[in-house]
Amino acid sequence: MEKKKICIAASWGHGEYQDGIQDIGAARRVSGKVTDTELRITQASVKYIVSKLKAVDGRTWLVDNLDAGTEGRHLDDQNRRIDKLRKKYRTVAFDYHVNAGGGKGVEIYIGAGNDFSREIAENLMREMQKAGIPLHGGSVSAAVHVDNTLQFLKGEGPRILFECGYIDSSDYKRFDTSGELKKMNDIFIKVLVNYCRKYD
């Protein structure tokens, strides 16, 4: 039986409209005014990651931007689309987020019981740490969280929810897409490419 191709399914996690109001995720405020949003950061990051993944030389895997052509899909729609992809491909899904609440460092959430999700998550945090990017909690084990309550992580197959830092802390200096954010996203790409090459 021929092995299914791998498909990377990407999402920027916010942007859908409800009652005419757009979900922008967490926001950065200066003097009470919104100066930046999670949606702006995650859209830019996911578009960059997807474009670079599609340009990898010798690529045999597929890349699907779950939110392309929309301002963002509801989580139920995302999960249905991932389930549809899983019927044809070995799908690795990621949701890209920015945290809020005054903490610091990158972290990642996975569902319980999927060794592939854990492999990707631990490799990603390890590479971030090697590059000098602070991890939430200070270690790989502390930065990888298992959470079966998050809707995106309830489905089957490898799924990760990445938090690239806190929009309302000193982490914010890393969210310049021409600088530190690019460095984080390049690491994200490297880890996914290595995973695909290992298992394809």
MOKAPE-V141408 format. One line per field, one symbol per residue. phi: phi as a letter, one per 20 degrees, with the letter a starting at -180 (. if undefined). Layout:
BEGIN
phi: ???
END
This chain:
BEGIN
phi: .ffffeceddbembofdclmdefdmfcdcclndfdacggfffffffffffffffeffmfdedccefdfncepdfgffgffffgffffdceeddcddccebpnebnebbdcefndffgfgfffffffffffenefefnnbfffedddbeefgfeffenfbcdedepdfdcfggfeeefecffffffffgfgffffffffdf
END
